[in-house]
Amino acid sequence: MSSEENNKKTSGLTRREFIKDAGIVVGGASVASMALLSACKGDTKTVTQTVSTTVNKTVTKTVTVAEDGVELTDLHVILNGEPRVCHIEANWTLRDALKEGMGVISLKDMCNGCGACGSCSAIVNGRPILTCMALAVECDGAEIETAEHLGVINHPLVNAYAKNFCAQCGYCTPGFLITAKALLDKKPNPTDEDIIDALGGNICRCGTYPQHIIAIKEAAKGGK
């Protein structure tokens, strides 16, 4: 009896069958990703209806139906100062919409969408939120700022964080930066206690917490 036949007899699945089935699973995931990208690129048909959101009481929106029949809706936001639009499903989080639909790469996912790490933070309508805990459809019309914008505007936080070695692996850094930026927008001269309180929802596995306080206070003075 060959080794392949013996494996089949003992496990009920040959190596060849396993590889074939695994290929189907991987291929299916790829097809799903392609379908998502296709929806965001506009392989759809549209109709108009009136809906309600938390940002605007009642608005007329374009509802889009993808080729697979999934109903999508247009999400309009001002992202880092630029008008953006993307087709989204009703159950998408804001993080999904920004990453998958608009190409924002700074939003991380350390806690698998449980709202426990702060690595997906963005400033929405002037306050920092966890984008993994916010429905995208409820943010229609919102002004959103992500960590990418801090580099564009050369915010003092960027240099202060680099100078004071606030990052080791760097995975959590965008979330810290955007939360710190929201704090400085509200309190230009924060105390240590203000900073500790503001960053309370941001987790750093590398443990660089003391350096964040130094960097934020330095950025508050214009990076000096």
C-alpha positions in Angstrom: 0.0 0.0 0.0 1.4 3.4 -1.0 1.9 6.1 1.6 -0.8 8.2 0.0 -3.3 5.3 0.2 -2.3 4.7 3.8 -2.8 8.4 4.7 -6.2 8.3 3.0 -7.2 5.3 5.0 -6.2 6.7 8.3 -7.3 10.3 7.8 -9.9 10.1 5.1 -8.1 12.8 3.1 -5.1 12.4 0.8 -2.4 15.0 0.5 -3.5 15.8 -3.0 -7.1 16.3 -1.9 -5.9 18.5 1.0 -3.9 20.7 -1.4 -6.8 20.9 -3.8 -9.3 21.9 -1.0 -6.8 24.4 0.4 -6.5 26.0 -3.0 -10.3 26.3 -3.2 -10.3 28.1 0.2 -7.5 30.5 -0.7 -9.0 31.1 -4.2 -12.3 31.8 -2.6 -10.8 34.4 -0.3 -9.0 36.0 -3.3 -12.3 36.1 -5.2 -14.0 37.8 -2.3 -11.2 40.4 -2.1 -11.6 41.0 -5.8 -15.3 41.4 -5.4 -14.8 44.0 -2.7 -12.3 45.9 -4.8 -14.7 45.7 -7.7 -17.5 47.2 -5.6 -15.3 50.1 -4.5 -14.3 50.7 -8.1 -17.9 50.9 -9.2 -19.0 47.7 -11.1 -22.5 48.5 -9.9 -25.9 49.9 -10.7 -27.4 52.7 -8.6 -30.8 54.0 -7.3 -31.7 56.9 -5.1 -33.4 56.9 -1.8 -33.8 59.0 1.3 -32.1 57.8 4.5 -31.2 59.1 8.0 -27.7 59.4 9.5 -26.4 60.7 12.8 -24.4 63.3 10.9 -27.2 64.7 8.8 -30.8 64.2 10.0 -32.2 63.3 6.6 -30.3 63.1 3.4 -30.8 61.8 -0.1 -28.2 59.2 -0.9 -27.2 56.9 -3.8 -27.8 53.3 -3.0 -25.7 50.9 -5.1 -26.3 47.3 -5.9 -23.2 45.2 -6.7 -23.2 42.5 -9.4 -23.7 39.8 -6.7 -26.8 41.5 -5.5 -25.3 43.0 -2.2 -26.8 46.4 -1.5 -24.2 49.1 -1.1 -24.4 52.8 -0.3 -22.2 55.7 -1.0 -20.1 57.0 1.9 -19.1 60.7 1.4 -16.5 62.1 3.7 -13.8 64.8 3.9 -10.7 62.7 4.4 -7.6 64.6 5.4 -9.0 67.7 3.8 -10.1 66.1 0.5 -13.6 65.0 -0.5 -13.8 61.2 -0.9 -16.5 58.7 -1.7 -16.7 54.9 -1.6 -19.4 52.2 -2.0 -19.9 50.4 1.3 -22.1 47.7 2.8 -24.4 48.6 5.7 -22.4 46.5 8.2 -19.0 47.9 7.4 -17.1 49.7 10.2 -15.5 53.0 9.4 -12.1 51.2 9.6 -13.3 48.9 6.8 -14.4 51.8 4.6 -11.2 53.8 5.1 -8.8 50.9 4.7 -10.5 48.8 2.0 -12.4 51.6 0.2 -10.2 54.6 0.4 -6.7 53.1 0.9 -5.8 54.5 4.3 -3.0 52.3 5.6 -2.3 53.9 9.0 -5.4 52.4 10.7 -4.2 49.2 12.4 -6.0 46.3 14.1 -4.1 45.0 17.1 -7.2 43.8 19.0 -9.1 42.2 16.1 -11.8 44.9 16.1 -12.7 44.7 19.8 -12.1 48.4 20.5 -9.4 47.6 23.0 -6.1 48.9 21.6 -6.6 52.3 20.0 -4.5 51.4 17.0 -7.3 52.3 14.6 -7.9 55.7 16.0 -8.9 58.6 13.7 -10.3 62.1 14.4 -13.9 62.3 13.3 -15.6 65.7 13.5 -13.0 67.0 15.9 -12.7 64.1 18.3 -10.7 60.9 18.4 -12.7 57.7 17.9 -12.1 54.0 17.5 -12.9 53.4 13.8 -13.4 49.7 14.4 -16.3 50.5 16.7 -18.1 53.0 14.4 -20.4 52.1 11.6 -19.3 53.7 8.4 -22.9 54.6 7.4 -23.2 56.7 10.5 -20.2 58.8 9.5 -21.6 60.0 6.1 -20.6 63.7 5.7 -18.0 63.6 8.4 -14.6 65.3 8.4 -12.0 62.7 9.1 -8.3 63.0 9.9 -5.8 60.1 10.0 -2.1 59.9 10.8 -1.2 60.3 7.2 -2.3 63.9 7.4 0.2 64.7 10.2 3.1 64.1 7.9 1.5 66.1 5.1 1.1 69.2 7.3 4.5 68.5 9.1 2.9 68.5 12.5 5.4 68.9 15.4 4.3 65.5 16.8 5.9 63.6 13.9 9.4 64.9 14.6 8.9 64.8 18.4 7.9 61.2 18.3 10.9 60.3 16.1 13.4 62.3 18.2 12.2 60.8 21.5 12.1 57.2 20.3 8.4 56.7 21.0 8.2 53.8 18.6 9.9 50.4 18.6 7.9 48.1 16.4 5.8 51.1 15.3 2.5 49.3 14.9 0.6 51.3 17.5 2.3 54.6 16.6 -0.3 56.0 14.2 -3.0 55.6 16.8 -1.0 57.3 19.5 -0.1 60.2 17.1 -3.7 60.8 16.1 -4.9 60.7 19.7 -2.1 63.0 20.8 -3.0 65.4 18.0 -6.7 65.5 19.1 -5.4 66.3 22.7 -3.3 69.2 21.5 -6.1 70.5 19.4 -8.2 70.7 22.6 -5.5 71.5 25.1 -2.4 73.2 23.5 -0.4 72.9 26.8 -1.4 69.6 28.4 -0.2 68.4 31.7 1.3 65.0 32.3 -2.1 63.9 33.7 -3.9 65.2 30.7 -1.6 63.2 28.4 -1.9 60.0 30.5 -5.7 60.3 30.5 -5.9 61.0 26.8 -3.7 58.1 25.8 -5.4 55.7 28.3 -7.1 53.8 25.4 -4.0 53.3 23.4 -2.0 50.1 24.0 1.8 49.8 23.2 3.1 46.2 23.4 6.7 47.6 23.4 6.0 49.7 26.5 7.3 53.1 25.3 4.7 55.0 27.4 7.0 57.4 29.2 8.4 58.7 25.9 5.0 59.7 24.6 4.6 62.1 27.5 8.0 63.7 26.7 7.2 63.9 22.9 3.8 65.4 23.3 4.9 68.1 25.7 7.8 68.9 23.3 5.3 69.1 20.3 3.1 71.4 22.4 6.0 73.9 22.4 6.4 73.6 18.6 8.8 70.7 18.7 11.5 72.5 20.7 
